[in-house]
Amino acid sequence: MKKTIMLMLATALMSLCAQAQNATKARQVLDKTAAIVGNKGGASANFTIKGAKASTSGKISIKGNKFTATTPEATMWYDGKTQWTYMKNTEEVNISNPTEAQQAQMNPYKFITMYKNGYTLGMKNVASGYEVHLTSQDKKRAIKEMYITVNSKTYLPSSVRLFNGKNWTTITISNFKASNLNDAIFTFNSKDFPQAEVIDLR
């Protein structure tokens, strides 16, 4: 009986050690990815978003927590606090303070500031490199799960899948380029859209 208990304890400890090592390696992968993506001057990339109700593609520029994204339907600017969304078909600009989940569903690189706190990490090897799985430790957190696929040679992410508790959103990323971006591009300039109706939703 004692041998059986000892064997069970040893197996459990080995399993816990393996999980801890896996989580450590997953964090190391994302740390390298965040260092590259979080280039101080900024970066740009192409993206495709597929959600439960719609899909679109476009180009995004990021710098820290700021981003600007352009799709056939809309252009968005986010300066770290306020987001402006210009809808091309109606010529309306909606101003809002987006939640973490709303930012993540538009900015594929939002994960570089999310994974460090409040998520349990795991990882497995896939054909293109690594697939890091993040699970929220807080049931109230808007993004419940994330799968981030990272190239094992460049450490650039190629896709991000997000689960908000109801639906999955998949963001595919390509043509990443480090840049030197001016902060002004992350703020809506009303002079560029003189006919637009501005609607403040804050």
C-alpha positions in Angstrom: 0.0 0.0 0.0 2.8 2.4 1.0 4.6 1.6 -2.3 1.5 2.4 -4.3 1.1 5.8 -2.5 4.7 6.6 -3.0 4.5 5.7 -6.7 1.4 7.9 -7.1 3.2 10.8 -5.3 6.2 10.4 -7.5 4.1 10.3 -10.6 2.2 13.5 -9.5 5.5 15.3 -8.8 7.0 14.4 -12.1 3.8 15.6 -13.9 3.9 18.9 -12.0 7.6 19.4 -12.8 7.0 18.7 -16.5 4.1 21.2 -16.5 6.2 23.8 -14.8 9.0 23.3 -17.3 6.6 23.5 -20.2 5.1 26.7 -18.8 8.6 28.2 -18.4 9.5 27.4 -22.0 6.2 28.8 -23.2 6.9 32.1 -21.4 10.5 32.2 -22.8 9.1 31.9 -26.3 6.6 34.7 -25.8 9.2 36.8 -24.1 11.3 36.5 -27.3 8.3 37.2 -29.5 7.3 40.3 -27.4 10.9 41.7 -27.6 10.8 41.5 -31.4 7.2 42.7 -31.9 7.6 45.4 -29.3 10.3 47.2 -31.3 10.6 50.6 -29.8 10.1 52.4 -33.1 7.1 50.3 -34.0 6.2 47.8 -36.6 3.7 47.0 -39.3 2.1 43.9 -40.7 -0.8 42.5 -42.8 -3.6 40.6 -41.1 -6.8 38.6 -41.8 -9.5 38.3 -39.1 -12.1 35.6 -39.1 -14.8 35.7 -36.5 -18.2 34.0 -35.9 -20.1 36.7 -37.8 -17.7 38.4 -40.2 -14.2 38.4 -41.6 -11.9 41.1 -43.0 -8.3 41.8 -43.8 -6.0 44.8 -43.8 -2.8 46.4 -42.5 -1.9 47.3 -39.0 0.8 49.5 -37.5 1.7 49.2 -33.8 3.9 50.9 -31.3 3.7 49.8 -27.7 0.0 49.7 -26.8 -0.9 52.0 -29.7 -2.1 50.8 -33.1 -3.8 52.0 -36.3 -5.5 49.5 -38.6 -7.0 49.8 -42.1 -9.5 47.4 -43.7 -11.8 47.8 -46.7 -14.6 48.7 -44.3 -13.0 50.9 -41.7 -9.9 52.7 -40.3 -9.1 52.6 -36.6 -6.7 54.6 -34.5 -5.9 53.8 -30.9 -3.5 56.0 -28.8 -3.3 53.8 -25.8 -6.6 55.1 -24.3 -9.0 56.3 -26.9 -10.1 54.6 -30.1 -11.5 56.3 -33.2 -13.2 54.1 -35.8 -14.0 55.6 -39.2 -16.7 53.7 -41.1 -16.2 54.3 -44.8 -19.8 53.5 -45.9 -21.5 55.9 -43.5 -18.7 58.5 -43.0 -19.1 58.2 -39.3 -16.3 58.3 -36.7 -17.1 56.5 -33.4 -15.0 57.4 -30.4 -14.7 54.8 -27.6 -12.5 53.5 -24.8 -12.2 49.8 -25.9 -12.0 47.0 -23.4 -9.0 44.6 -23.4 -11.1 42.0 -25.4 -12.1 44.6 -28.0 -8.5 45.7 -28.4 -7.3 42.1 -28.7 -9.9 41.3 -31.4 -8.5 44.1 -33.6 -4.9 44.2 -32.6 -3.2 40.8 -33.1 -0.2 41.9 -31.1 -2.2 42.8 -27.9 -1.1 39.4 -26.4 2.4 40.8 -25.9 1.1 42.7 -22.9 -1.5 40.2 -21.8 0.3 37.0 -21.3 2.5 38.2 -18.4 -0.3 38.4 -15.9 -3.3 36.3 -15.2 -2.8 33.4 -17.6 -1.6 29.8 -17.3 0.8 28.9 -20.1 1.3 25.7 -21.9 3.0 24.8 -25.2 3.4 22.2 -27.8 5.5 21.8 -31.0 3.7 22.2 -34.3 4.8 22.0 -37.9 5.5 25.8 -38.1 7.1 26.1 -34.7 5.4 26.5 -31.4 1.8 26.7 -30.3 1.4 28.5 -27.0 -1.9 28.0 -25.1 -3.0 30.6 -22.6 -5.8 30.0 -20.2 -7.2 32.8 -18.1 -6.9 32.3 -14.3 -9.8 34.7 -13.7 -13.2 33.5 -14.9 -14.3 37.2 -15.3 -11.6 38.0 -17.7 -12.9 38.8 -21.2 -10.4 36.7 -23.1 -10.7 33.2 -21.7 -8.2 31.4 -24.0 -5.6 32.2 -26.6 -3.6 30.0 -28.9 -0.5 31.8 -30.4 1.5 30.1 -33.2 5.1 31.3 -33.2 7.8 30.5 -35.8 10.6 28.6 -34.2 13.3 30.4 -36.3 12.1 34.0 -36.3 10.0 34.0 -33.2 7.3 36.0 -35.0 3.7 35.0 -34.5 1.8 33.8 -37.5 -1.6 33.4 -36.0 -3.6 34.2 -32.8 -6.8 32.5 -31.8 -9.0 34.2 -29.1 -11.9 32.8 -27.2 -14.2 35.3 -25.4 -16.4 32.7 -23.8 -18.8 32.5 -26.7 -17.0 32.7 -30.0 -13.5 32.1 -31.4 -11.7 34.8 -33.5 -8.7 33.8 -35.6 -6.2 36.4 -36.7 -3.6 35.5 -39.3 -0.5 37.7 -39.5 2.1 38.2 -42.3 4.7 40.5 -43.7 5.9 41.8 -40.3 8.3 44.7 -40.6 10.0 46.8 -37.9 9.5 50.5 -38.5 10.2 53.9 -37.0 6.6 55.3 -36.6 5.5 58.7 -35.6 3.1 58.8 -32.7 0.8 61.1 -34.7 -0.4 58.2 -36.8 -2.2 56.6 -33.9 -4.6 59.6 -33.4 -7.6 60.5 -35.6 -7.1 63.8 -37.4 -10.5 65.4 -38.2 -8.8 67.6 -40.9 -8.4 64.5 -43.0 -12.1 63.7 -42.8 -13.9 67.0 -43.0 -17.3 65.4 -44.0 -17.3 62.8 -41.2 -19.8 62.8 -38.4 -18.1 62.3 -35.1 -20.1 60.2 -32.5 -18.7 60.0 -29.0 -19.6 56.6 -27.4 -17.5 57.0 -24.2 
